[in-house]
Amino acid sequence: MNCPHVRLDSHPLDDPGYRDRCRDELEAAGVLVLEGFFTPEAVAEVVTASAHREDEAYYATSTHNVYLTPPDPGLPVSHPFNRQVASSKGLLADDQIPAGSPLREVYGDGSFRSFLCSVLGTEAIHPYDDDLSSINIHFAADGRELGWHFDNSSFAVTMLLQAPGSGGHFEYVPAVRDADAGEMGFDRVADVLDGTVEVKRLDFSPGDLVVFRGRNAMHRVTPTVGAVTRMLVVFAFNDRPGVGLSDSASLTFYGRGSARPS
């Protein structure tokens, strides 16, 4: 990899030994934090280019269950499957990220993708087959949050760009369910929602890259507090080519339909 935006002195992405250490850490903990992955200059460039565009972001305030599925009318409202939590965030979609952004350069770099494949134990990863989903910048101003949920995908790759003055903490509880086995972990979900289980808090700083397996780990971002908006970039990939959001999902997340790239 030859990218001036990544601290390759600290993160030699092409080195097999480094890849092995990162893979082992992710497998053991379900999360990998690469501190100082982006250079401070690259972080500052992205923040400067994005902060003034917060009013261009699409904001969605909604309630949902932790499985991100429609409620089941055959179950009581109080059942863990139907209990609702709140999420409110704004985001810039992929087609709003400038062509020359450091985010786009790193996202498309072959060494970066090869590194992620090695760490995740997958043969290949692919961008979304639409023009909205691959790179997103999330904004969480004062009072905005991301409610408890599971991810539908097997992994997420994110990087904090700007930390708020207070709040905006990433919290998670590992091994709440086993989605592959069809075990939805209702009792454990109820305990998390009731606040009766130990919650882990993941600390990271602007420029740190985070790889997180959130399919079975329940997680949330607590409300931001103060005048400084929390900014985070999501690098979204699929393990199969040709996967894009449906029109209904595009309307839900972005407020508009998605075109397929030419």
N, C-alpha and C positions, 0 to 999 in steps of 0.2 A: 504494500500500500504506500502511495506517495501522496499524502493529503496534508496540507499545512494546517488544517483545522483540528486535527486529532493529535494528542500528545503521544506520539509513537514511541518516545523514549520511555514512557511509563507503561504503555500498552502496545507491545509489539505484536500486532494482530496476526502476522504471518508466522510467528514462532510456534512450532508444535507443542513445546513444553508449556508455553503460556496458555495456549488453547486448552491443554489438558487440565491445567490448574483451574481455569475458569469453569470448565465443564464439571469438574469434581465439586466445586463450590456450589454451583447451581443445583446439581443433583442432591447434594446433602441438605441444602437450606431452602431450596425452591425459589431462591432469589439471588441475583448477582449484582453487586454495585461496583462499577468501575469508576473510581474517584478521579476527577479531573480528566475525563475522557476528551472533552472539547477544550481547546485553549480558551483562556479568558477573553482573548481578542475575538474569537469566533462567537462566543456567547454574547458579548457586547454588540457585535454586528447584527446578530439576529434580533436581539431585544430592541435595538435602535430602529430596525426596519419594521418591527411588528407592534411595538407598544402603542403607537399612535393610531393603529388600525383596529383597536379594540371595538370601536363602534361599528366596524364592518362585520364583526363576528356574528354568527347565528346563535341566538340564545334560546335554549329550551329548558323550561322549568316543568318538571313532571314528577309523578310518583310511579313507582314500579315495585315489583317483588324482587327478591334477591337473585332469582333465576332469570330475570329479564324476559319473562314470558307473560302472556295474558293470564289473568286470574282464572281459577277453576270454580265455576259456579256450583259444582257438586261438593265443594268443601266449605266449611264455615269461614267467615271473614277472618276469624281469629287464627285460623290454621297458618303455620309458618309459610306455606306455599302462597297464601293470599295476603299476608301482611305487607303493607306498603311502606316504602321509605322514599325520601325526597332526593332529587338530584337537580342541580341547576348549574349550567356551565355555558360558556360561549366558545365558539371555535371558528378558526379559519380553516377552510378545506384545502385540499391539495392544489386545486387550480388557482388558489389565492397566494400560494408560496412562490416568490420570484424565482425565475430560472437560474439566476446566479447565486442563490442563497447557499451558504455552507450546509444547510440541512439537506438540500437536494443533492449536493455533490457527495456527501457522505452516504446518503441513502442509496445512491446508485453505484457506489464503489464496489467492485467485485471482491476485493479483499475483505471488506466489511461484511458482505453477505456470506462469504466463505467462512469467516470467523464465526458468525452467528450459527451457521449450519453445524460447524464442529462442536460448538458449545451446546447446541440444542439437540444434537444427535439426529439430524435430519439431512436428507440428501440434497435438498434444494429449497430455497424460499423465493417467493415471487411477489411482485407488487400487485395491488388490487387492479382488476380489469375495469376500472372506471376512473373518472377524472377528479374524484373527491376524497377518496379514502386513504391513500397511501401515506401521506404526510399531513398531520393535523397539528395546529397550535391551539391549545386550550387556554382559556382565560377564566380565572375565578376571582372576581372582585369581592369586596367585603360582603360576608354573609352567604356566599355561594359555596356549594359543597357537592360531593359525589357520594350518594348513599351506598350502603352495604350491597354488595353484589358478587356474583361469580362471573368470570369471563367465559364467553363461548369458545374462544380460541385457546389453544394450548399454551401460548406464551404472548407476552407483551414486551415491547422495547420502547422505553420512554427516557426523556432527559429533562430535568428541571432547567428552566431558563431564568426565571426570576422568583425568588422566595418572598412570601408576604412578610409583613412585620410580625404577625402572630397567626396561629391557626394554620389551616391547610396541611395538616399532618396526614401522612399515609399510614394507615393502620390495617392490620390483617390478622387473621386466625387461620393457621394452616390445617390442611386435612379435615375440613368440615364435612365434605362429601366425597364420593367416589363416582364421578359421572360415567366413567367407562363401564362400571359394573351396574349402573342404574340405581345406585344408592344415593338418595337425595339428602340424607342427613337431617331430616326435619327436626328432630329433638335438639341437635347441636345448633342448627340455625336459630331455633327459638331461644336457646341460651345466649347466643351472640346478640341477638336483637334485644334481649332482656338485660344485657350487660352483666351476666353472671359468670363469664369466662374470661380468662386472661387474654388480653389483646396485645399483640406485638406492634411496635411502632418502628418504621423504617426511616432512618435519618439519612438524607442526602442533600447535596448542595448544588447550586447552578453549575452546569457542566458535567455532572456525574451521569453516566449512562446506567440505566437500570434494566435488567432482564428479569422478568417476573413470571412465574407460572401461577396463573390465577384461576385456572379452571376448577380446581377443587379447594382453593384457599379463598375464603370470604374476605373481602377487603373494601375499604372506603377511603375517602379523603374528607377530613373534618372541615367545617366551615372556615373560610378565610376571615381573618380579623384585621381591620385597619385599612389605610388608604392605599397600600401597595398591592397591586393585583398579582396573584400567583399565575405564572406562565409556565407551561409545560408543553413539550413537543412529543407526539406519539409517532413512532416509525412503525407502520402497520405492514405486515407481510402475511402471505398465505403459504402453506406447504404444497399447494397445487396451483398450476397456472390457470388463467381464465376465470378466476373467481372475482365477482363484483357484487356490490350491494344491489338488492332489489329496489325498484322504484319506491315502494312503501317505506323501506328502511332509509333510503336517501331522504325522503320527505321528513321522516322522524328525526334524523340526526342533523340534517343540513338545511331543512326547510325548502328544498328544491330537488328536482330530479337530477340524475347523473347521466352524462353522456359517456359513451365508450370512447377511449382515445383512438385517434386515427392512426 
